[in-house]
Amino acid sequence: MSASEEVPVAGRAEPAPWWPVFAVLGILWLLAVRQFRVEWTINPQYTYGWTVPCLAAYLFMERWKRRPPAQGSRSRKVMAFAVIVLALLLAPVRLIQESAPDWRLLGWAMGGVCVALTLAVVYFAGGKGWLRHFAFAVAFFLVAVPWPVPLEQSLVQWLMSSVTAICVEALSWAGIPAKQIGNVIQISTGKVGVEEACSGVRSLQTTLMIALFMGELLRFGIVRRIVLLAGGLGVAFVCNASRAYFLVWVSAKHGTDAVAKWHDNVGMAVLLGSLVGVGILCAILNPKRAETEETSLDPGLLRAAAPPARGILIALAAWLVIIEAGTEMWYRAAESRSPQVPAWTVKWPVAEKGFRDVEFSDITRTILKYTDARSAVWADGQGARWAMILLRWAPGRTSVQLARSHGPELCLPAAGAVMTGDLGLRPMRINGVNLPFRAYTFRAREQMLYVFYCLWEQRPPKNGSQSTAEDLTVTRRIEDVRNGIRNAGQQAIEVAVSDVAGPEQAEAAVRRFLEKTIQP
């Protein structure tokens, strides 16, 4: 035997490749990003979501450099069963999500399944040690998942109210007379509204993401991470309150038209200020320490546990393809059988006393992204004052999310009205069209405002109520999936009347008005 010949080592085998595992997981995460990209694109509040997958991948790679030695996993059969269950759960989640893309609990289900599947693979690779080591980096993706609507709207309302109150108080210290009317500030030159875009929720969520990222990147302990998170959120709130104060101050000095000139630039300054604040906090909290020695990238660390069998990976990849193809086939087949439902139109009362169109602000147009819209005010012969808004979103993948993102309970307070009551559902059948209105009462200055709002969907009437705002029960959503309804066009109509005797009289007047206005 020559010296150059290799001597085989008994019991030694080449480690199984892991690239098929990463390829399948990559497909899984691409499907998740595909579902969330709509919200990240149309909702300015979540545009930071586009950066989160890249940041999560970076955190994972940083963790990989310091990974502990792999340990054998004793519960491989249990984890394999968990992977199968999680993969099966993806099918109903995707099927329902296609019909109800605005159902944010499903978004959390989708994100949760992706995180759990990835962590199961991590457990296969290195046991409990690896699971603890990589858990935060994998779960970091969840910061890009849109928050549940009730939580988000409650936070927005609280932020708008708090920022408005702080601005009014600060203006009084500066010798500028100001009065809070809902979420509107009355000054000598006019009114300045603290709208959703000015509430600070965007900078707050972006700062939350950055604080979590930096805490992980700098390997802070739990206490330091909590301090960084709380401090970052505090900085974001202070910066946004300063922004609102500056815009109102500019309006007091140069007129309310000056707000449009400064609005976007000051908003960018607030975001940068929040990030600088987080950076300063990181510098204060980061102690001087020696660099931790990184573990070698020797693939021998993976020999303590083998990756899932190639057959399982092929089956999982095929299952992901089947889910997407099956979902698309289901809805296309249903759409080919469903009749087209025409949208109803409105005959505007242009002959009424004082009728005039009201222009939407640039901020409103940016947020709502409607296809068509019109707003007008007028007075009738009985002395009542009226206002009506009509919005339409053409059928498409984003129509449902755009239409359901706003309502009078969120938008009117930004215009200075204070909600005093929710009168519940008031369904009306007008000229053969079922319009499930919801009634509210608001107080604007010293005037009582009765508001009737309906969000209507272009769906065949046999498939249930055409309301997309009042009948969002689980049963209704499952029925939509069964009937293959998705991407339907949306129409919203809001009618407000004041100077009437009470809610019953307001409802009767609105009904009479709509019978002359709605045209099938």
VEXVOMAR-191625 format. One record per residue (C-alpha): z negated, y, x negated; residue in one letter. Coordinates in steps of 0.02 Angstrom, whole numbers, plus 50000, padded with zeros to 5 digits. Each point is the difference from the previous one (the first is absolute). Example, Ala and Ser with C-alpha at 12.3 -4.5 7.8 and 13.67 -1.06 7.14 Angstrom:
BEGIN
{atom {49610, 49775, 49385}, A}
{atom {50033, 50172, 49931}, S}
END
This chain:
BEGIN
{atom {50000, 50000, 50000}, M}
{atom {50049, 50169, 49932}, S}
{atom {49878, 50144, 49989}, A}
{atom {50110, 50103, 50112}, S}
{atom {49987, 49882, 50147}, E}
{atom {49877, 50049, 50136}, E}
{atom {49859, 49886, 50044}, V}
{atom {49971, 49993, 50188}, P}
{atom {49823, 50039, 50053}, V}
{atom {49930, 49875, 50123}, A}
{atom {49955, 50071, 50170}, G}
{atom {50083, 50168, 49967}, R}
{atom {50131, 50061, 50123}, A}
{atom {50091, 50161, 50024}, E}
{atom {49917, 50111, 50133}, P}
{atom {50090, 50012, 50165}, A}
{atom {50094, 50163, 50020}, P}
{atom {49923, 50133, 50110}, W}
{atom {50155, 50106, 50030}, W}
{atom {50042, 49907, 50163}, P}
{atom {49828, 50047, 50066}, V}
{atom {50025, 50183, 49958}, F}
{atom {50175, 49997, 50074}, A}
{atom {49937, 49934, 50168}, V}
{atom {49857, 50123, 50003}, L}
{atom {50124, 50138, 49958}, G}
{atom {50100, 49953, 50155}, I}
{atom {49841, 50004, 50103}, L}
{atom {49952, 50173, 49939}, W}
{atom {50176, 50067, 50025}, L}
{atom {49989, 49947, 50182}, L}
{atom {49834, 50092, 50016}, A}
{atom {50071, 50158, 49920}, V}
{atom {50151, 49987, 50117}, R}
{atom {49884, 50008, 50151}, Q}
{atom {49893, 50143, 49936}, F}
{atom {50144, 50105, 49933}, R}
{atom {50037, 50072, 50172}, V}
{atom {49826, 50076, 50015}, E}
{atom {50006, 50058, 49819}, W}
{atom {50167, 50086, 50034}, T}
{atom {49975, 50083, 50170}, I}
{atom {49815, 50043, 49988}, N}
{atom {49964, 50132, 49866}, P}
{atom {49819, 49944, 50004}, Q}
{atom {50047, 49834, 49919}, Y}
{atom {50139, 50049, 49879}, T}
{atom {49882, 49956, 49857}, Y}
{atom {50022, 49819, 50056}, G}
{atom {50161, 49987, 49900}, W}
{atom {49902, 50015, 49838}, T}
{atom {49865, 49873, 50045}, V}
{atom {50100, 49838, 49966}, P}
{atom {50043, 50063, 49825}, C}
{atom {49821, 50053, 49965}, L}
{atom {49935, 49832, 50063}, A}
{atom {50121, 49908, 49885}, A}
{atom {49942, 50108, 49854}, Y}
{atom {49817, 49962, 50036}, L}
{atom {50042, 49814, 50008}, F}
{atom {50086, 50008, 49830}, M}
{atom {49852, 50092, 49925}, E}
{atom {49884, 49868, 50068}, R}
{atom {50116, 49865, 49931}, W}
{atom {49973, 50065, 49823}, K}
{atom {49812, 49974, 50019}, R}
{atom {50002, 49842, 50103}, R}
{atom {49862, 49873, 49967}, P}
{atom {50040, 49820, 49951}, P}
{atom {50068, 49901, 50147}, A}
{atom {49883, 49878, 50086}, Q}
{atom {50047, 49844, 50095}, G}
{atom {49997, 50027, 50187}, S}
{atom {49908, 49862, 50090}, R}
{atom {50057, 50047, 50175}, S}
{atom {50188, 49991, 49977}, R}
{atom {50025, 49901, 50160}, K}
{atom {49898, 50125, 50098}, V}
{atom {50098, 50145, 49926}, M}
{atom {50165, 49910, 50034}, A}
{atom {49949, 49983, 50182}, F}
{atom {49954, 50185, 50004}, A}
{atom {50172, 50044, 49930}, V}
{atom {50084, 49898, 50137}, I}
{atom {49896, 50082, 50137}, V}
{atom {50033, 50175, 49931}, L}
{atom {50187, 49965, 49987}, A}
{atom {50004, 49939, 50180}, L}
{atom {49910, 50159, 50056}, L}
{atom {50141, 50105, 49931}, L}
{atom {50120, 49938, 50136}, A}
{atom {49909, 50073, 50153}, P}
{atom {49951, 50156, 49902}, V}
{atom {50180, 50039, 49956}, R}
{atom {50065, 49956, 50174}, L}
{atom {49878, 50119, 50086}, I}
{atom {50016, 50132, 49865}, Q}
{atom {50187, 50012, 50030}, E}
{atom {49967, 50048, 50181}, S}
{atom {49846, 50108, 49969}, A}
{atom {50020, 50081, 49828}, P}
{atom {49871, 50132, 50048}, D}
{atom {49863, 49870, 50028}, W}
{atom {49901, 50035, 49844}, R}
{atom {49882, 49853, 50019}, L}
{atom {50152, 49891, 49970}, L}
{atom {50034, 50101, 49844}, G}
{atom {49827, 49956, 49938}, W}
{atom {50033, 49818, 50046}, A}
{atom {50161, 50002, 49899}, M}
{atom {49917, 50082, 49851}, G}
{atom {49850, 49885, 50012}, G}
{atom {50108, 49843, 50002}, V}
{atom {50098, 50058, 49847}, C}
{atom {49841, 50039, 49905}, V}
{atom {49920, 49834, 50049}, A}
{atom {50153, 49899, 49950}, L}
{atom {50008, 50087, 49832}, T}
{atom {49816, 49971, 49966}, L}
{atom {50021, 49817, 50046}, A}
{atom {50132, 49985, 49865}, V}
{atom {49885, 50090, 49878}, V}
{atom {49865, 49872, 50041}, Y}
{atom {50122, 49859, 49964}, F}
{atom {50038, 50079, 49831}, A}
{atom {49826, 50031, 49935}, G}
{atom {49864, 49956, 50122}, G}
{atom {49859, 50111, 50060}, K}
{atom {49996, 50101, 49840}, G}
{atom {50178, 50058, 50024}, W}
{atom {49971, 50029, 50185}, L}
{atom {49859, 50123, 49963}, R}
{atom {50098, 50078, 49857}, H}
{atom {50160, 50038, 50096}, F}
{atom {49930, 50030, 50175}, A}
{atom {49995, 50190, 49994}, F}
{atom {50173, 50019, 49923}, A}
{atom {50078, 49892, 50136}, V}
{atom {49901, 50077, 50144}, A}
{atom {50041, 50177, 49940}, F}
{atom {50163, 49988, 50099}, F}
{atom {49899, 50017, 50161}, L}
{atom {49970, 50186, 49967}, V}
{atom {50183, 50025, 50051}, A}
{atom {49979, 49915, 50170}, V}
{atom {49993, 50131, 50140}, P}
{atom {49829, 50022, 50078}, W}
{atom {49965, 49948, 50180}, P}
{atom {50052, 50140, 50119}, V}
{atom {49826, 50033, 50078}, P}
{atom {49921, 50018, 49828}, L}
{atom {50142, 50109, 49935}, E}
{atom {50004, 50116, 50151}, Q}
{atom {49811, 50020, 50001}, S}
{atom {50004, 50047, 49816}, L}
{atom {50143, 50123, 50027}, V}
{atom {49911, 50085, 50145}, Q}
{atom {49838, 50013, 49902}, W}
{atom {50089, 50071, 49848}, L}
{atom {50097, 50129, 50101}, M}
{atom {49842, 50057, 50091}, S}
{atom {49897, 50007, 49840}, S}
{atom {50132, 50093, 49899}, V}
{atom {50022, 50126, 50142}, T}
{atom {49812, 50033, 50012}, A}
{atom {49983, 50021, 49811}, I}
{atom {50147, 50121, 49995}, C}
{atom {49929, 50108, 50140}, V}
{atom {49831, 50008, 49913}, E}
{atom {50079, 50042, 49831}, A}
{atom {50109, 50134, 50078}, L}
{atom {49848, 50083, 50076}, S}
{atom {49919, 50008, 49827}, W}
{atom {50158, 50083, 49935}, A}
{atom {49992, 50132, 50137}, G}
{atom {50149, 49933, 50098}, I}
{atom {49964, 49981, 50187}, P}
{atom {50048, 49825, 50058}, A}
{atom {49965, 49891, 50151}, K}
{atom {50016, 49812, 50018}, Q}
{atom {50097, 49942, 50154}, I}
{atom {50010, 49811, 49990}, G}
{atom {50091, 49969, 49837}, N}
{atom {50080, 50172, 50001}, V}
{atom {49932, 50155, 49910}, I}
{atom {50024, 50165, 50089}, Q}
{atom {50017, 50148, 49881}, I}
{atom {50059, 50179, 50023}, S}
{atom {50181, 49959, 49957}, T}
{atom {50014, 49848, 50114}, G}
{atom {49953, 49816, 50004}, K}
{atom {50003, 49872, 49861}, V}
{atom {49988, 49818, 50048}, G}
{atom {49920, 49865, 49892}, V}
{atom {50124, 49863, 50042}, E}
{atom {49995, 49818, 49950}, E}
{atom {50103, 50040, 49845}, A}
{atom {49863, 50122, 49949}, C}
{atom {49853, 49886, 50041}, S}
{atom {49994, 49931, 49823}, G}
{atom {50014, 49818, 50051}, V}
{atom {50151, 49976, 49886}, R}
{atom {49914, 50066, 49844}, S}
{atom {49843, 49905, 50050}, L}
{atom {50092, 49833, 50009}, Q}
{atom {50099, 50033, 49841}, T}
{atom {49840, 50046, 49908}, T}
{atom {49917, 49842, 50066}, L}
{atom {50142, 49896, 49926}, M}
{atom {49995, 50090, 49832}, I}
{atom {49810, 49986, 49987}, A}
{atom {50006, 49813, 50032}, L}
{atom {50141, 49980, 49873}, F}
{atom {49912, 50099, 49864}, M}
{atom {49834, 49911, 50029}, G}
{atom {50086, 49833, 49970}, E}
{atom {50107, 50061, 49855}, L}
{atom {49847, 50069, 49908}, L}
{atom {49899, 49845, 50045}, R}
{atom {49858, 50097, 50079}, F}
{atom {49851, 49908, 50073}, G}
{atom {49963, 50004, 50186}, I}
{atom {49887, 50153, 49991}, V}
{atom {50125, 50104, 49901}, R}
{atom {50141, 49948, 50117}, R}
{atom {49900, 50057, 50152}, I}
{atom {49959, 50166, 49916}, V}
{atom {50183, 50025, 49953}, L}
{atom {50058, 49958, 50175}, L}
{atom {49875, 50115, 50086}, A}
{atom {50031, 50140, 49876}, G}
{atom {50189, 49985, 50018}, G}
{atom {49991, 50008, 50190}, L}
{atom {49886, 50151, 49987}, G}
{atom {50121, 50088, 49883}, V}
{atom {50146, 49964, 50118}, A}
{atom {49904, 50072, 50149}, F}
{atom {49950, 50158, 49905}, V}
{atom {50178, 50026, 49937}, C}
{atom {50073, 49982, 50174}, N}
{atom {49872, 50117, 50078}, A}
{atom {50046, 50127, 49865}, S}
{atom {50183, 49976, 50044}, R}
{atom {49968, 50036, 50184}, A}
{atom {49895, 50152, 49956}, Y}
{atom {50136, 50069, 49887}, F}
{atom {50135, 49979, 50133}, L}
{atom {49893, 50088, 50131}, V}
{atom {49958, 50138, 49876}, W}
{atom {50185, 50025, 49962}, V}
{atom {50033, 50007, 50188}, S}
{atom {49866, 50133, 50022}, A}
{atom {50072, 50106, 49859}, K}
{atom {50187, 49975, 50024}, H}
{atom {50023, 49930, 50175}, G}
{atom {50013, 49823, 50067}, T}
{atom {50182, 49985, 49944}, D}
{atom {49939, 49991, 49820}, A}
{atom {49926, 49826, 50031}, V}
{atom {50171, 49917, 49994}, A}
{atom {50034, 50077, 49830}, K}
{atom {49840, 49935, 49921}, W}
{atom {49966, 49839, 50099}, H}
{atom {50090, 49869, 49894}, D}
{atom {49961, 50078, 49831}, N}
{atom {49815, 50012, 50038}, V}
{atom {50003, 49821, 50065}, G}
{atom {50071, 49939, 49834}, M}
{atom {49869, 50101, 49906}, A}
{atom {49863, 49916, 50104}, V}
{atom {50066, 49827, 49955}, L}
{atom {50008, 50043, 49816}, L}
{atom {49827, 50078, 50008}, G}
{atom {49930, 49841, 50077}, S}
{atom {50078, 49893, 49864}, L}
{atom {49933, 50115, 49863}, V}
{atom {49829, 49989, 50081}, G}
{atom {50007, 49810, 49995}, V}
{atom {50054, 50008, 49818}, G}
{atom {49851, 50110, 49956}, I}
{atom {49882, 49881, 50089}, L}
{atom {50074, 49854, 49903}, C}
{atom {49971, 50092, 49836}, A}
{atom {49819, 50035, 50047}, I}
{atom {49964, 49822, 50059}, L}
{atom {50093, 49909, 49861}, N}
{atom {49877, 49955, 49862}, P}
{atom {50051, 49981, 49817}, K}
{atom {50017, 49816, 49961}, R}
{atom {50090, 49883, 49882}, A}
{atom {50162, 49926, 50060}, E}
{atom {49982, 49828, 50073}, T}
{atom {50094, 49870, 49901}, E}
{atom {50146, 49937, 50103}, E}
{atom {50025, 49815, 50023}, T}
{atom {50155, 49925, 49921}, S}
{atom {50146, 49963, 50113}, L}
{atom {50001, 49820, 49940}, D}
{atom {50071, 49897, 50144}, P}
{atom {49876, 49865, 49955}, G}
{atom {49876, 50093, 50109}, L}
{atom {50098, 49938, 50150}, L}
{atom {49982, 49817, 49956}, R}
{atom {49829, 49986, 50080}, A}
{atom {50086, 50000, 50169}, A}
{atom {50177, 49962, 50053}, A}
{atom {50102, 50111, 50116}, P}
{atom {50044, 49937, 50174}, P}
{atom {50132, 49865, 50003}, A}
{atom {50180, 50062, 49999}, R}
{atom {50028, 49918, 50170}, G}
{atom {49863, 50108, 50077}, I}
{atom {50078, 50158, 49926}, L}
{atom {50172, 49955, 50065}, I}
{atom {49927, 49965, 50171}, A}
{atom {49908, 50167, 50001}, L}
{atom {50155, 50096, 49947}, A}
{atom {50104, 49910, 50132}, A}
{atom {49866, 50038, 50130}, W}
{atom {50007, 50186, 49961}, L}
{atom {50188, 49999, 50023}, V}
{atom {49984, 49903, 50163}, I}
{atom {49873, 50126, 50066}, I}
{atom {50114, 50149, 49968}, E}
{atom {50158, 49914, 50061}, A}
{atom {49914, 49928, 50153}, G}
{atom {49924, 50168, 50047}, T}
{atom {50168, 50087, 49989}, E}
{atom {50088, 49864, 50100}, M}
{atom {49867, 50005, 50136}, W}
{atom {50016, 50185, 50032}, Y}
{atom {50189, 50007, 49985}, R}
{atom {50019, 49860, 50127}, A}
{atom {49883, 50091, 50121}, A}
{atom {50090, 50166, 49974}, E}
{atom {50168, 49921, 50040}, S}
{atom {49933, 49945, 50171}, R}
{atom {49907, 50161, 50045}, S}
{atom {50090, 50136, 50099}, P}
{atom {50009, 50176, 49930}, Q}
{atom {49876, 50117, 50084}, V}
{atom {50060, 50180, 50016}, P}
{atom {49879, 50139, 49959}, A}
{atom {49954, 50121, 50138}, W}
{atom {50035, 50186, 49982}, T}
{atom {49912, 50161, 50050}, V}
{atom {50066, 50148, 50098}, K}
{atom {49909, 50148, 49925}, W}
{atom {49941, 50136, 50121}, P}
{atom {50094, 50140, 49912}, V}
{atom {50000, 50106, 50159}, A}
{atom {49809, 50011, 50010}, E}
{atom {49910, 50161, 49961}, K}
{atom {49976, 50033, 49814}, G}
{atom {50087, 49839, 49945}, F}
{atom {50020, 49997, 49812}, R}
{atom {50024, 49869, 49865}, D}
{atom {49864, 49977, 49870}, V}
{atom {50057, 49957, 49825}, E}
{atom {49917, 49858, 49905}, F}
{atom {49924, 50042, 49832}, S}
{atom {50072, 49929, 49840}, D}
{atom {49842, 49897, 49977}, I}
{atom {50017, 49925, 50174}, T}
{atom {50182, 49954, 49971}, R}
{atom {49956, 49921, 49834}, T}
{atom {49859, 49895, 50074}, I}
{atom {50084, 49942, 50161}, L}
{atom {50178, 49972, 49932}, K}
{atom {50068, 49992, 50177}, Y}
{atom {50182, 49978, 50048}, T}
{atom {49999, 50133, 50137}, D}
{atom {49865, 50115, 50064}, A}
{atom {49971, 50151, 50109}, R}
{atom {49846, 50101, 50049}, S}
{atom {49986, 50139, 50129}, A}
{atom {49875, 50103, 50102}, V}
{atom {50016, 50088, 50169}, W}
{atom {49906, 50051, 50158}, A}
{atom {50033, 49944, 50179}, D}
{atom {49995, 50094, 50165}, G}
{atom {49820, 49946, 50036}, Q}
{atom {49931, 50082, 49843}, G}
{atom {49979, 49840, 49898}, A}
{atom {50050, 50001, 49817}, R}
{atom {50099, 49854, 49930}, W}
{atom {50049, 49928, 49832}, A}
{atom {50106, 49846, 49966}, M}
{atom {50052, 49905, 49843}, I}
{atom {50133, 49865, 49997}, L}
{atom {50026, 49893, 49844}, L}
{atom {50124, 49860, 49970}, R}
{atom {50017, 49874, 49859}, W}
{atom {50161, 49899, 49993}, A}
{atom {49984, 49809, 49990}, P}
{atom {49962, 49948, 49823}, G}
{atom {49875, 49920, 49884}, R}
{atom {49892, 50155, 49986}, T}
{atom {50006, 50062, 50181}, S}
{atom {49842, 49910, 50059}, V}
{atom {49892, 50058, 49855}, Q}
{atom {50059, 50180, 50012}, L}
{atom {49976, 50009, 50189}, A}
{atom {49828, 49921, 50003}, R}
{atom {49928, 50100, 49856}, S}
{atom {49955, 50154, 50103}, H}
{atom {49937, 50051, 50171}, G}
{atom {49917, 50149, 50086}, P}
{atom {49826, 49944, 49948}, E}
{atom {50052, 50028, 49819}, L}
{atom {50129, 50139, 50010}, C}
{atom {49925, 50122, 50126}, L}
{atom {49837, 50028, 49904}, P}
{atom {50110, 50055, 49854}, A}
{atom {50067, 50136, 50115}, A}
{atom {49826, 50063, 50045}, G}
{atom {49962, 49898, 50158}, A}
{atom {49840, 49901, 50020}, V}
{atom {50009, 49834, 50091}, M}
{atom {49873, 49992, 50141}, T}
{atom {50048, 49840, 50089}, G}
{atom {50111, 49846, 50007}, D}
{atom {50046, 49967, 50182}, L}
{atom {50081, 49833, 49963}, G}
{atom {50166, 49924, 50052}, L}
{atom {50097, 50086, 50140}, R}
{atom {50157, 49893, 50028}, P}
{atom {50140, 50085, 50095}, M}
{atom {50164, 49930, 50067}, R}
{atom {50121, 50145, 49995}, I}
{atom {50177, 49976, 50068}, N}
{atom {49995, 49815, 49961}, G}
{atom {49928, 50022, 49824}, V}
{atom {49825, 49935, 49962}, N}
{atom {49908, 50130, 49897}, L}
{atom {49823, 49947, 49951}, P}
{atom {49923, 50171, 49967}, F}
{atom {49828, 50025, 49927}, R}
{atom {49904, 50155, 50053}, A}
{atom {49887, 50111, 49893}, Y}
{atom {49906, 50162, 50021}, T}
{atom {49992, 50130, 49863}, F}
{atom {49920, 50170, 49987}, R}
{atom {50108, 50133, 49918}, A}
{atom {49901, 50161, 49983}, R}
{atom {49922, 50020, 50173}, E}
{atom {50140, 49908, 50088}, Q}
{atom {49999, 49819, 50061}, M}
{atom {50156, 49904, 49953}, L}
{atom {50054, 49840, 50089}, Y}
{atom {50113, 49894, 49889}, V}
{atom {50103, 49850, 50055}, F}
{atom {50077, 49897, 49861}, Y}
{atom {50116, 49849, 50005}, C}
{atom {50080, 49901, 49859}, L}
{atom {50142, 49895, 50070}, W}
{atom {50101, 49861, 49920}, E}
{atom {50179, 49947, 50034}, Q}
{atom {49962, 49824, 50056}, R}
{atom {50061, 49897, 50149}, P}
{atom {49876, 50031, 50143}, P}
{atom {49979, 49813, 50029}, K}
{atom {49915, 49989, 49831}, N}
{atom {49848, 50096, 50059}, G}
{atom {49942, 50180, 49997}, S}
{atom {50112, 50117, 49902}, Q}
{atom {49852, 50093, 49931}, S}
{atom {49975, 49987, 49812}, T}
{atom {49839, 50098, 49998}, A}
{atom {49895, 49930, 50142}, E}
{atom {50032, 49812, 49999}, D}
{atom {49980, 49948, 49820}, L}
{atom {49893, 49847, 50035}, T}
{atom {50017, 49839, 49902}, V}
{atom {50074, 49917, 50154}, T}
{atom {50132, 50135, 50016}, R}
{atom {50048, 49988, 49817}, R}
{atom {50016, 49810, 50008}, I}
{atom {50108, 50019, 50155}, E}
{atom {50114, 50118, 49905}, D}
{atom {50019, 49869, 49863}, V}
{atom {50042, 49867, 50129}, R}
{atom {50133, 50114, 50075}, N}
{atom {50067, 50050, 49829}, G}
{atom {49972, 50188, 50020}, I}
{atom {50005, 50106, 49843}, R}
{atom {50067, 50166, 49936}, N}
{atom {50014, 50073, 50176}, A}
{atom {50036, 50184, 50028}, G}
{atom {49851, 50109, 50045}, Q}
{atom {49978, 50154, 50111}, Q}
{atom {49843, 50105, 50017}, A}
{atom {49971, 50131, 50134}, I}
{atom {49849, 50113, 50007}, E}
{atom {49970, 50115, 50148}, V}
{atom {49856, 50126, 49999}, A}
{atom {49950, 50110, 50146}, V}
{atom {49865, 50132, 50017}, S}
{atom {49939, 50122, 50132}, D}
{atom {49982, 49863, 50131}, V}
{atom {49846, 49955, 50103}, A}
{atom {49958, 49833, 49919}, G}
{atom {50063, 49834, 49931}, P}
{atom {50056, 49932, 50169}, E}
{atom {50100, 50156, 50037}, Q}
{atom {50072, 49995, 49823}, A}
{atom {50056, 49820, 50020}, E}
{atom {50081, 50036, 50169}, A}
{atom {50090, 50151, 49927}, A}
{atom {50061, 49900, 49850}, V}
{atom {50064, 49862, 50112}, R}
{atom {50099, 50123, 50108}, R}
{atom {50069, 50083, 49844}, F}
{atom {50055, 49835, 49922}, L}
{atom {50089, 49945, 50160}, E}
{atom {50113, 50152, 49978}, K}
{atom {50013, 49980, 49812}, T}
{atom {50020, 49816, 49951}, I}
{atom {50178, 49936, 50015}, Q}
{atom {50032, 49812, 49975}, P}
END
